[in-house]
Amino acid sequence: MHDIRHQGRHRLGSPGLVHCIEHRPVADALAEYRRTWWSAILVPARHSLAGLRRRAAAAAAERAWAPTVRRVATAG
């Protein structure tokens, strides 16, 4: 039983196209890898973890600090 408001749509507004879940091989593959609600709460999706890692690395590089090096003028 699906709530029509939350049903996935492909190319919204294009007539004749259906959601991928209506293709039997895709539906079978998704059913095989479907996670339980408990595991979905405990462990974020893989793409979420990758995004968190990328953002953390970018934030660390942005906040990295190093003292400025002053060059001493030599008399010559």
mmCIF file as gemmi writes it, N, C-alpha and C atoms, coordinates in Angstrom:
data_model
loop_
_atom_site.group_PDB
_atom_site.id
_atom_site.type_symbol
_atom_site.label_atom_id
_atom_site.label_alt_id
_atom_site.label_comp_id
_atom_site.label_asym_id
_atom_site.label_entity_id
_atom_site.label_seq_id
_atom_site.pdbx_PDB_ins_code
_atom_site.Cartn_x
_atom_site.Cartn_y
_atom_site.Cartn_z
_atom_site.occupancy
_atom_site.B_iso_or_equiv
_atom_site.pdbx_formal_charge
_atom_site.auth_seq_id
_atom_site.auth_asym_id
_atom_site.pdbx_PDB_model_num
ATOM 1 N N . MET Axp A 1 ? 0.839 -1.167 0 1 0 ? 1 A 1
ATOM 2 C CA . MET Axp A 1 ? 0 0 0 1 0 ? 1 A 1
ATOM 3 C C . MET Axp A 1 ? 0.893 1.242 0 1 0 ? 1 A 1
ATOM 4 N N . HIS Axp A 2 ? 0.881 1.998 -1.083 1 0 ? 2 A 1
ATOM 5 C CA . HIS Axp A 2 ? 1.732 3.17 -1.22 1 0 ? 2 A 1
ATOM 6 C C . HIS Axp A 2 ? 0.9 4.438 -1.146 1 0 ? 2 A 1
ATOM 7 N N . ASP Axp A 3 ? 1.485 5.434 -0.559 1 0 ? 3 A 1
ATOM 8 C CA . ASP Axp A 3 ? 0.865 6.751 -0.527 1 0 ? 3 A 1
ATOM 9 C C . ASP Axp A 3 ? 1.202 7.44 -1.844 1 0 ? 3 A 1
ATOM 10 N N . ILE Axp A 4 ? 0.225 7.811 -2.611 1 0 ? 4 A 1
ATOM 11 C CA . ILE Axp A 4 ? 0.434 8.375 -3.944 1 0 ? 4 A 1
ATOM 12 C C . ILE Axp A 4 ? 1.246 9.666 -3.9 1 0 ? 4 A 1
ATOM 13 N N . ARG Axp A 5 ? 1.199 10.403 -2.795 1 0 ? 5 A 1
ATOM 14 C CA . ARG Axp A 5 ? 1.958 11.654 -2.697 1 0 ? 5 A 1
ATOM 15 C C . ARG Axp A 5 ? 3.456 11.404 -2.652 1 0 ? 5 A 1
ATOM 16 N N . HIS Axp A 6 ? 3.867 10.234 -2.166 1 0 ? 6 A 1
ATOM 17 C CA . HIS Axp A 6 ? 5.287 9.933 -2.021 1 0 ? 6 A 1
ATOM 18 C C . HIS Axp A 6 ? 5.765 8.91 -3.037 1 0 ? 6 A 1
ATOM 19 N N . GLN Axp A 7 ? 4.978 8.639 -4.05 1 0 ? 7 A 1
ATOM 20 C CA . GLN Axp A 7 ? 5.373 7.673 -5.06 1 0 ? 7 A 1
ATOM 21 C C . GLN Axp A 7 ? 6.429 8.305 -5.959 1 0 ? 7 A 1
ATOM 22 N N . GLY Axp A 8 ? 7.503 7.566 -6.249 1 0 ? 8 A 1
ATOM 23 C CA . GLY Axp A 8 ? 8.554 8.089 -7.113 1 0 ? 8 A 1
ATOM 24 C C . GLY Axp A 8 ? 8.057 8.252 -8.534 1 0 ? 8 A 1
ATOM 25 N N . ARG Axp A 9 ? 8.582 9.234 -9.216 1 0 ? 9 A 1
ATOM 26 C CA . ARG Axp A 9 ? 8.175 9.482 -10.601 1 0 ? 9 A 1
ATOM 27 C C . ARG Axp A 9 ? 9.415 9.762 -11.432 1 0 ? 9 A 1
ATOM 28 N N . HIS Axp A 10 ? 9.414 9.274 -12.636 1 0 ? 10 A 1
ATOM 29 C CA . HIS Axp A 10 ? 10.501 9.569 -13.553 1 0 ? 10 A 1
ATOM 30 C C . HIS Axp A 10 ? 10.01 10.556 -14.592 1 0 ? 10 A 1
ATOM 31 N N . ARG Axp A 11 ? 10.776 11.586 -14.82 1 0 ? 11 A 1
ATOM 32 C CA . ARG Axp A 11 ? 10.422 12.63 -15.783 1 0 ? 11 A 1
ATOM 33 C C . ARG Axp A 11 ? 8.99 13.097 -15.566 1 0 ? 11 A 1
ATOM 34 N N . LEU Axp A 12 ? 8.786 13.643 -14.432 1 0 ? 12 A 1
ATOM 35 C CA . LEU Axp A 12 ? 7.466 14.098 -14.026 1 0 ? 12 A 1
ATOM 36 C C . LEU Axp A 12 ? 6.822 14.94 -15.121 1 0 ? 12 A 1
ATOM 37 N N . GLY Axp A 13 ? 5.625 14.571 -15.494 1 0 ? 13 A 1
ATOM 38 C CA . GLY Axp A 13 ? 4.895 15.317 -16.498 1 0 ? 13 A 1
ATOM 39 C C . GLY Axp A 13 ? 5.023 14.751 -17.903 1 0 ? 13 A 1
ATOM 40 N N . SER Axp A 14 ? 5.935 13.8 -18.105 1 0 ? 14 A 1
ATOM 41 C CA . SER Axp A 14 ? 6.079 13.189 -19.429 1 0 ? 14 A 1
ATOM 42 C C . SER Axp A 14 ? 5.106 12.024 -19.541 1 0 ? 14 A 1
ATOM 43 N N . PRO Axp A 15 ? 4.21 12.049 -20.503 1 0 ? 15 A 1
ATOM 44 C CA . PRO Axp A 15 ? 3.221 10.975 -20.621 1 0 ? 15 A 1
ATOM 45 C C . PRO Axp A 15 ? 3.856 9.661 -21.073 1 0 ? 15 A 1
ATOM 46 N N . GLY Axp A 16 ? 3.352 8.562 -20.542 1 0 ? 16 A 1
ATOM 47 C CA . GLY Axp A 16 ? 3.784 7.241 -20.979 1 0 ? 16 A 1
ATOM 48 C C . GLY Axp A 16 ? 4.989 6.678 -20.256 1 0 ? 16 A 1
ATOM 49 N N . LEU Axp A 17 ? 5.637 7.438 -19.384 1 0 ? 17 A 1
ATOM 50 C CA . LEU Axp A 17 ? 6.795 6.925 -18.658 1 0 ? 17 A 1
ATOM 51 C C . LEU Axp A 17 ? 6.348 6.378 -17.31 1 0 ? 17 A 1
ATOM 52 N N . VAL Axp A 18 ? 7.026 5.349 -16.856 1 0 ? 18 A 1
ATOM 53 C CA . VAL Axp A 18 ? 6.662 4.719 -15.587 1 0 ? 18 A 1
ATOM 54 C C . VAL Axp A 18 ? 7.861 4.736 -14.653 1 0 ? 18 A 1
ATOM 55 N N . HIS Axp A 19 ? 7.59 4.537 -13.386 1 0 ? 19 A 1
ATOM 56 C CA . HIS Axp A 19 ? 8.648 4.471 -12.391 1 0 ? 19 A 1
ATOM 57 C C . HIS Axp A 19 ? 9.423 3.175 -12.568 1 0 ? 19 A 1
ATOM 58 N N . CYS Axp A 20 ? 10.718 3.202 -12.251 1 0 ? 20 A 1
ATOM 59 C CA . CYS Axp A 20 ? 11.568 2.031 -12.461 1 0 ? 20 A 1
ATOM 60 C C . CYS Axp A 20 ? 11.095 0.826 -11.65 1 0 ? 20 A 1
ATOM 61 N N . ILE Axp A 21 ? 10.42 1.057 -10.529 1 0 ? 21 A 1
ATOM 62 C CA . ILE Axp A 21 ? 9.965 -0.042 -9.68 1 0 ? 21 A 1
ATOM 63 C C . ILE Axp A 21 ? 8.923 -0.898 -10.39 1 0 ? 21 A 1
ATOM 64 N N . GLU Axp A 22 ? 8.325 -0.369 -11.446 1 0 ? 22 A 1
ATOM 65 C CA . GLU Axp A 22 ? 7.33 -1.138 -12.186 1 0 ? 22 A 1
ATOM 66 C C . GLU Axp A 22 ? 7.965 -2.11 -13.174 1 0 ? 22 A 1
ATOM 67 N N . HIS Axp A 23 ? 9.273 -2.032 -13.367 1 0 ? 23 A 1
ATOM 68 C CA . HIS Axp A 23 ? 9.98 -3.004 -14.206 1 0 ? 23 A 1
ATOM 69 C C . HIS Axp A 23 ? 10.383 -4.17 -13.314 1 0 ? 23 A 1
ATOM 70 N N . ARG Axp A 24 ? 9.94 -5.364 -13.648 1 0 ? 24 A 1
ATOM 71 C CA . ARG Axp A 24 ? 10.099 -6.532 -12.778 1 0 ? 24 A 1
ATOM 72 C C . ARG Axp A 24 ? 11.552 -6.797 -12.36 1 0 ? 24 A 1
ATOM 73 N N . PRO Axp A 25 ? 12.54 -6.797 -13.273 1 0 ? 25 A 1
ATOM 74 C CA . PRO Axp A 25 ? 13.915 -7.064 -12.832 1 0 ? 25 A 1
ATOM 75 C C . PRO Axp A 25 ? 14.426 -6.022 -11.836 1 0 ? 25 A 1
ATOM 76 N N . VAL Axp A 26 ? 14.053 -4.782 -12.045 1 0 ? 26 A 1
ATOM 77 C CA . VAL Axp A 26 ? 14.479 -3.722 -11.13 1 0 ? 26 A 1
ATOM 78 C C . VAL Axp A 26 ? 13.805 -3.895 -9.777 1 0 ? 26 A 1
ATOM 79 N N . ALA Axp A 27 ? 12.526 -4.199 -9.787 1 0 ? 27 A 1
ATOM 80 C CA . ALA Axp A 27 ? 11.791 -4.407 -8.537 1 0 ? 27 A 1
ATOM 81 C C . ALA Axp A 27 ? 12.381 -5.572 -7.752 1 0 ? 27 A 1
ATOM 82 N N . ASP Axp A 28 ? 12.744 -6.652 -8.445 1 0 ? 28 A 1
ATOM 83 C CA . ASP Axp A 28 ? 13.341 -7.811 -7.767 1 0 ? 28 A 1
ATOM 84 C C . ASP Axp A 28 ? 14.69 -7.457 -7.155 1 0 ? 28 A 1
ATOM 85 N N . ALA Axp A 29 ? 15.515 -6.724 -7.899 1 0 ? 29 A 1
ATOM 86 C CA . ALA Axp A 29 ? 16.829 -6.339 -7.385 1 0 ? 29 A 1
ATOM 87 C C . ALA Axp A 29 ? 16.702 -5.413 -6.177 1 0 ? 29 A 1
ATOM 88 N N . LEU Axp A 30 ? 15.788 -4.463 -6.245 1 0 ? 30 A 1
ATOM 89 C CA . LEU Axp A 30 ? 15.594 -3.555 -5.114 1 0 ? 30 A 1
ATOM 90 C C . LEU Axp A 30 ? 15.054 -4.287 -3.891 1 0 ? 30 A 1
ATOM 91 N N . ALA Axp A 31 ? 14.161 -5.24 -4.108 1 0 ? 31 A 1
ATOM 92 C CA . ALA Axp A 31 ? 13.607 -6.008 -2.99 1 0 ? 31 A 1
ATOM 93 C C . ALA Axp A 31 ? 14.692 -6.836 -2.313 1 0 ? 31 A 1
ATOM 94 N N . GLU Axp A 32 ? 15.646 -7.324 -3.103 1 0 ? 32 A 1
ATOM 95 C CA . GLU Axp A 32 ? 16.728 -8.136 -2.548 1 0 ? 32 A 1
ATOM 96 C C . GLU Axp A 32 ? 17.625 -7.318 -1.628 1 0 ? 32 A 1
ATOM 97 N N . TYR Axp A 33 ? 17.833 -6.04 -1.956 1 0 ? 33 A 1
ATOM 98 C CA . TYR Axp A 33 ? 18.735 -5.198 -1.178 1 0 ? 33 A 1
ATOM 99 C C . TYR Axp A 33 ? 18.012 -4.221 -0.267 1 0 ? 33 A 1
ATOM 100 N N . ARG Axp A 34 ? 16.727 -4.377 -0.092 1 0 ? 34 A 1
ATOM 101 C CA . ARG Axp A 34 ? 15.959 -3.457 0.749 1 0 ? 34 A 1
ATOM 102 C C . ARG Axp A 34 ? 16.414 -3.579 2.198 1 0 ? 34 A 1
ATOM 103 N N . ARG Axp A 35 ? 16.581 -2.448 2.829 1 0 ? 35 A 1
ATOM 104 C CA . ARG Axp A 35 ? 17.015 -2.434 4.225 1 0 ? 35 A 1
ATOM 105 C C . ARG Axp A 35 ? 15.802 -2.339 5.14 1 0 ? 35 A 1
ATOM 106 N N . THR Axp A 36 ? 15.961 -2.82 6.347 1 0 ? 36 A 1
ATOM 107 C CA . THR Axp A 36 ? 14.881 -2.701 7.325 1 0 ? 36 A 1
ATOM 108 C C . THR Axp A 36 ? 14.866 -1.266 7.856 1 0 ? 36 A 1
ATOM 109 N N . TRP Axp A 37 ? 13.768 -0.883 8.44 1 0 ? 37 A 1
ATOM 110 C CA . TRP Axp A 37 ? 13.669 0.477 8.959 1 0 ? 37 A 1
ATOM 111 C C . TRP Axp A 37 ? 14.694 0.707 10.063 1 0 ? 37 A 1
ATOM 112 N N . TRP Axp A 38 ? 15.009 -0.337 10.824 1 0 ? 38 A 1
ATOM 113 C CA . TRP Axp A 38 ? 15.96 -0.203 11.921 1 0 ? 38 A 1
ATOM 114 C C . TRP Axp A 38 ? 17.371 0.05 11.39 1 0 ? 38 A 1
ATOM 115 N N . SER Axp A 39 ? 17.777 -0.69 10.364 1 0 ? 39 A 1
ATOM 116 C CA . SER Axp A 39 ? 19.115 -0.48 9.803 1 0 ? 39 A 1
ATOM 117 C C . SER Axp A 39 ? 19.202 0.871 9.095 1 0 ? 39 A 1
ATOM 118 N N . ALA Axp A 40 ? 18.101 1.342 8.536 1 0 ? 40 A 1
ATOM 119 C CA . ALA Axp A 40 ? 18.098 2.653 7.886 1 0 ? 40 A 1
ATOM 120 C C . ALA Axp A 40 ? 18.309 3.766 8.907 1 0 ? 40 A 1
ATOM 121 N N . ILE Axp A 41 ? 17.816 3.574 10.122 1 0 ? 41 A 1
ATOM 122 C CA . ILE Axp A 41 ? 18.002 4.573 11.177 1 0 ? 41 A 1
ATOM 123 C C . ILE Axp A 41 ? 19.438 4.535 11.699 1 0 ? 41 A 1
ATOM 124 N N . LEU Axp A 42 ? 19.958 3.326 11.902 1 0 ? 42 A 1
ATOM 125 C CA . LEU Axp A 42 ? 21.278 3.183 12.509 1 0 ? 42 A 1
ATOM 126 C C . LEU Axp A 42 ? 22.429 3.525 11.569 1 0 ? 42 A 1
ATOM 127 N N . VAL Axp A 43 ? 22.314 3.159 10.312 1 0 ? 43 A 1
ATOM 128 C CA . VAL Axp A 43 ? 23.418 3.333 9.368 1 0 ? 43 A 1
ATOM 129 C C . VAL Axp A 43 ? 22.93 4.145 8.179 1 0 ? 43 A 1
ATOM 130 N N . PRO Axp A 44 ? 23.519 5.301 7.932 1 0 ? 44 A 1
ATOM 131 C CA . PRO Axp A 44 ? 23.095 6.07 6.764 1 0 ? 44 A 1
ATOM 132 C C . PRO Axp A 44 ? 23.474 5.354 5.475 1 0 ? 44 A 1
ATOM 133 N N . ALA Axp A 45 ? 22.866 5.738 4.399 1 0 ? 45 A 1
ATOM 134 C CA . ALA Axp A 45 ? 23.149 5.119 3.103 1 0 ? 45 A 1
ATOM 135 C C . ALA Axp A 45 ? 24.595 5.376 2.696 1 0 ? 45 A 1
ATOM 136 N N . ARG Axp A 46 ? 25.115 4.527 1.82 1 0 ? 46 A 1
ATOM 137 C CA . ARG Axp A 46 ? 26.515 4.649 1.414 1 0 ? 46 A 1
ATOM 138 C C . ARG Axp A 46 ? 26.81 6.004 0.784 1 0 ? 46 A 1
ATOM 139 N N . HIS Axp A 47 ? 25.903 6.491 -0.048 1 0 ? 47 A 1
ATOM 140 C CA . HIS Axp A 47 ? 26.17 7.783 -0.683 1 0 ? 47 A 1
ATOM 141 C C . HIS Axp A 47 ? 26.187 8.903 0.352 1 0 ? 47 A 1
ATOM 142 N N . SER Axp A 48 ? 25.444 8.752 1.439 1 0 ? 48 A 1
ATOM 143 C CA . SER Axp A 48 ? 25.462 9.765 2.497 1 0 ? 48 A 1
ATOM 144 C C . SER Axp A 48 ? 26.814 9.775 3.199 1 0 ? 48 A 1
ATOM 145 N N . LEU Axp A 49 ? 27.366 8.575 3.459 1 0 ? 49 A 1
ATOM 146 C CA . LEU Axp A 49 ? 28.673 8.497 4.114 1 0 ? 49 A 1
ATOM 147 C C . LEU Axp A 49 ? 29.759 9.094 3.229 1 0 ? 49 A 1
ATOM 148 N N . ALA Axp A 50 ? 29.685 8.831 1.933 1 0 ? 50 A 1
ATOM 149 C CA . ALA Axp A 50 ? 30.682 9.387 1.014 1 0 ? 50 A 1
ATOM 150 C C . ALA Axp A 50 ? 30.603 10.91 1.001 1 0 ? 50 A 1
ATOM 151 N N . GLY Axp A 51 ? 29.402 11.441 1.008 1 0 ? 51 A 1
ATOM 152 C CA . GLY Axp A 51 ? 29.233 12.886 1.032 1 0 ? 51 A 1
ATOM 153 C C . GLY Axp A 51 ? 29.75 13.498 2.32 1 0 ? 51 A 1
ATOM 154 N N . LEU Axp A 52 ? 29.508 12.82 3.44 1 0 ? 52 A 1
ATOM 155 C CA . LEU Axp A 52 ? 30.003 13.324 4.718 1 0 ? 52 A 1
ATOM 156 C C . LEU Axp A 52 ? 31.525 13.352 4.727 1 0 ? 52 A 1
ATOM 157 N N . ARG Axp A 53 ? 32.155 12.301 4.2 1 0 ? 53 A 1
ATOM 158 C CA . ARG Axp A 53 ? 33.609 12.251 4.151 1 0 ? 53 A 1
ATOM 159 C C . ARG Axp A 53 ? 34.161 13.387 3.292 1 0 ? 53 A 1
ATOM 160 N N . ARG Axp A 54 ? 33.556 13.587 2.126 1 0 ? 54 A 1
ATOM 161 C CA . ARG Axp A 54 ? 34.022 14.622 1.209 1 0 ? 54 A 1
ATOM 162 C C . ARG Axp A 54 ? 33.885 16.006 1.841 1 0 ? 54 A 1
ATOM 163 N N . ARG Axp A 55 ? 32.737 16.253 2.463 1 0 ? 55 A 1
ATOM 164 C CA . ARG Axp A 55 ? 32.523 17.564 3.095 1 0 ? 55 A 1
ATOM 165 C C . ARG Axp A 55 ? 33.468 17.773 4.268 1 0 ? 55 A 1
ATOM 166 N N . ALA Axp A 56 ? 33.735 16.718 5.031 1 0 ? 56 A 1
ATOM 167 C CA . ALA Axp A 56 ? 34.643 16.836 6.17 1 0 ? 56 A 1
ATOM 168 C C . ALA Axp A 56 ? 36.055 17.148 5.695 1 0 ? 56 A 1
ATOM 169 N N . ALA Axp A 57 ? 36.496 16.501 4.628 1 0 ? 57 A 1
ATOM 170 C CA . ALA Axp A 57 ? 37.835 16.762 4.095 1 0 ? 57 A 1
ATOM 171 C C . ALA Axp A 57 ? 37.932 18.192 3.571 1 0 ? 57 A 1
ATOM 172 N N . ALA Axp A 58 ? 36.9 18.652 2.883 1 0 ? 58 A 1
ATOM 173 C CA . ALA Axp A 58 ? 36.904 20.018 2.353 1 0 ? 58 A 1
ATOM 174 C C . ALA Axp A 58 ? 36.904 21.038 3.49 1 0 ? 58 A 1
ATOM 175 N N . ALA Axp A 59 ? 36.127 20.779 4.538 1 0 ? 59 A 1
ATOM 176 C CA . ALA Axp A 59 ? 36.069 21.699 5.673 1 0 ? 59 A 1
ATOM 177 C C . ALA Axp A 59 ? 37.407 21.732 6.404 1 0 ? 59 A 1
ATOM 178 N N . ALA Axp A 60 ? 38.057 20.583 6.541 1 0 ? 60 A 1
ATOM 179 C CA . ALA Axp A 60 ? 39.351 20.54 7.218 1 0 ? 60 A 1
ATOM 180 C C . ALA Axp A 60 ? 40.397 21.316 6.427 1 0 ? 60 A 1
ATOM 181 N N . ALA Axp A 61 ? 40.379 21.168 5.114 1 0 ? 61 A 1
ATOM 182 C CA . ALA Axp A 61 ? 41.341 21.897 4.281 1 0 ? 61 A 1
ATOM 183 C C . ALA Axp A 61 ? 41.078 23.4 4.337 1 0 ? 61 A 1
ATOM 184 N N . GLU Axp A 62 ? 39.818 23.766 4.403 1 0 ? 62 A 1
ATOM 185 C CA . GLU Axp A 62 ? 39.456 25.182 4.454 1 0 ? 62 A 1
ATOM 186 C C . GLU Axp A 62 ? 39.886 25.817 5.771 1 0 ? 62 A 1
ATOM 187 N N . ARG Axp A 63 ? 39.82 25.059 6.846 1 0 ? 63 A 1
ATOM 188 C CA . ARG Axp A 63 ? 40.144 25.602 8.172 1 0 ? 63 A 1
ATOM 189 C C . ARG Axp A 63 ? 41.612 25.415 8.554 1 0 ? 63 A 1
ATOM 190 N N . ALA Axp A 64 ? 42.376 24.773 7.697 1 0 ? 64 A 1
ATOM 191 C CA . ALA Axp A 64 ? 43.783 24.529 8.025 1 0 ? 64 A 1
ATOM 192 C C . ALA Axp A 64 ? 44.499 25.871 8.181 1 0 ? 64 A 1
ATOM 193 N N . TRP Axp A 65 ? 45.383 25.928 9.129 1 0 ? 65 A 1
ATOM 194 C CA . TRP Axp A 65 ? 46.071 27.177 9.41 1 0 ? 65 A 1
ATOM 195 C C . TRP Axp A 65 ? 47.565 26.915 9.485 1 0 ? 65 A 1
ATOM 196 N N . ALA Axp A 66 ? 48.31 27.8 8.925 1 0 ? 66 A 1
ATOM 197 C CA . ALA Axp A 66 ? 49.765 27.74 9.03 1 0 ? 66 A 1
ATOM 198 C C . ALA Axp A 66 ? 50.256 29.171 9.205 1 0 ? 66 A 1
ATOM 199 N N . PRO Axp A 67 ? 51.27 29.362 10.021 1 0 ? 67 A 1
ATOM 200 C CA . PRO Axp A 67 ? 51.768 30.723 10.219 1 0 ? 67 A 1
ATOM 201 C C . PRO Axp A 67 ? 52.407 31.244 8.933 1 0 ? 67 A 1
ATOM 202 N N . THR Axp A 68 ? 52.329 32.543 8.746 1 0 ? 68 A 1
ATOM 203 C CA . THR Axp A 68 ? 52.955 33.132 7.565 1 0 ? 68 A 1
ATOM 204 C C . THR Axp A 68 ? 54.457 33.205 7.779 1 0 ? 68 A 1
ATOM 205 N N . VAL Axp A 69 ? 55.17 33.007 6.724 1 0 ? 69 A 1
ATOM 206 C CA . VAL Axp A 69 ? 56.63 33.052 6.8 1 0 ? 69 A 1
ATOM 207 C C . VAL Axp A 69 ? 57.07 34.427 6.334 1 0 ? 69 A 1
ATOM 208 N N . ARG Axp A 70 ? 57.778 35.112 7.204 1 0 ? 70 A 1
ATOM 209 C CA . ARG Axp A 70 ? 58.271 36.449 6.856 1 0 ? 70 A 1
ATOM 210 C C . ARG Axp A 70 ? 59.702 36.332 6.345 1 0 ? 70 A 1
ATOM 211 N N . ARG Axp A 71 ? 59.912 36.958 5.239 1 0 ? 71 A 1
ATOM 212 C CA . ARG Axp A 71 ? 61.267 36.945 4.688 1 0 ? 71 A 1
ATOM 213 C C . ARG Axp A 71 ? 62.046 38.128 5.269 1 0 ? 71 A 1
ATOM 214 N N . VAL Axp A 72 ? 63.21 37.844 5.678 1 0 ? 72 A 1
ATOM 215 C CA . VAL Axp A 72 ? 64.059 38.882 6.25 1 0 ? 72 A 1
ATOM 216 C C . VAL Axp A 72 ? 64.851 39.511 5.11 1 0 ? 72 A 1
ATOM 217 N N . ALA Axp A 73 ? 64.758 40.807 5.034 1 0 ? 73 A 1
ATOM 218 C CA . ALA Axp A 73 ? 65.503 41.512 3.987 1 0 ? 73 A 1
ATOM 219 C C . ALA Axp A 73 ? 66.984 41.503 4.336 1 0 ? 73 A 1
ATOM 220 N N . THR Axp A 74 ? 67.787 41.144 3.385 1 0 ? 74 A 1
ATOM 221 C CA . THR Axp A 74 ? 69.232 41.124 3.633 1 0 ? 74 A 1
ATOM 222 C C . THR Axp A 74 ? 69.863 42.383 3.05 1 0 ? 74 A 1
ATOM 223 N N . ALA Axp A 75 ? 70.827 42.905 3.774 1 0 ? 75 A 1
ATOM 224 C CA . ALA Axp A 75 ? 71.529 44.1 3.292 1 0 ? 75 A 1
ATOM 225 C C . ALA Axp A 75 ? 72.595 43.64 2.303 1 0 ? 75 A 1
ATOM 226 N N . GLY Axp A 76 ? 72.678 44.257 1.22 1 0 ? 76 A 1
ATOM 227 C CA . GLY Axp A 76 ? 73.668 43.748 0.303 1 0 ? 76 A 1
ATOM 228 C C . GLY Axp A 76 ? 74.226 44.694 -0.566 1 0 ? 76 A 1
